[in-house]
Amino acid sequence: MTEPLYITASCSIAENVVAKDNKILFANKGTAAQPFLVSVYEHFAFNYPRFYKMDNLCKLGWLAAEILLDQSFDKTIYDPGDVGLLIANRSSSLDTDIRYFETVKTMASPALFVYTLPNIVLGEICIRHHFKGENDFFIFDQFEAGFMHQYTAHLFATGALQAGICGWLEIMGNNFNARLWMVEKKTSPNAVLFTEENIHHPPGQPYPTD
Amino acid sequence: MTDLKRQIVEQLNLQHVKPEDIGDDQPLFVEGLGLDSIDALELIVLLQQQYNIKLNNAEDGPKVFQTVRTMADYIKKQQS
């Protein structure tokens, strides 16, 4: 019998609202993606100048991870090589690819070029939190809860991971949707079982398709 | 040098830095402004776009991009 896994924290950033464990922490309606993401950074008083250089996908993922992990995850009990990320989205890095393509018409921007892969966001999160475990970024038309659950559970079952962030990080223009779940073997007072259903229909949250 | 500082902030998207906060002789990399290798490439693009100057010898980079003053001196020298 496989060991149960638990969602020990969750974070969502969608429709210009930031929520952690289904509690709204910040909202800034009516702003475009870029100024909204900067407003989240400023609201939480984060201090990580590298944030400003990131593309919007990395800004979104970095913020979601930061809020997810804050006071919810004790990384000191894990080997960095045992903590990984399994993320998916629909638009890959197209949001930045288009911006980069625009610069190519005159002079290609090296700073944009480095973000023309979707998995760069995983690197940004790993650099910040010193995670060195398995990293996977999948591209799906929509959030595939069954696959994400099964693949994550497999990595835990084979011992590749002891803790991991599973989720969806989508951004295209001003449409964005981040849903992250911290998955661990250990439980906590507010933890729920890591099941396909619990990431398919997170309590109080709409289905993450945008 | 005021214009150059503004151009650096814009080109490198240093939203947390005001142009006037950059010292003329403040190191641009590592312990100074904290720029990295990608920023170095952006500075090369800046020279080309704003001043039509091509940095042909990559080995000149560390000297040219040491500070705002060394950049300004290099631009003046190339323009004269």
Boltz contact constraints between the chains, C-beta under 6 A:
constraints:
  - contact:
      token1: [A, 49]
      token2: [B, 16]
      max_distance: 6.0
  - contact:
      token1: [A, 52]
      token2: [B, 15]
      max_distance: 6.0
  - contact:
      token1: [A, 52]
      token2: [B, 16]
      max_distance: 6.0
  - contact:
      token1: [A, 53]
      token2: [B, 13]
      max_distance: 6.0
  - contact:
      token1: [A, 107]
      token2: [B, 45]
      max_distance: 6.0
  - contact:
      token1: [A, 107]
      token2: [B, 49]
      max_distance: 6.0
  - contact:
      token1: [A, 110]
      token2: [B, 38]
      max_distance: 6.0
  - contact:
      token1: [A, 110]
      token2: [B, 41]
      max_distance: 6.0
  - contact:
      token1: [A, 110]
      token2: [B, 42]
      max_distance: 6.0
  - contact:
      token1: [A, 111]
      token2: [B, 38]
      max_distance: 6.0
  - contact:
      token1: [A, 111]
      token2: [B, 42]
      max_distance: 6.0
  - contact:
      token1: [A, 114]
      token2: [B, 38]
      max_distance: 6.0
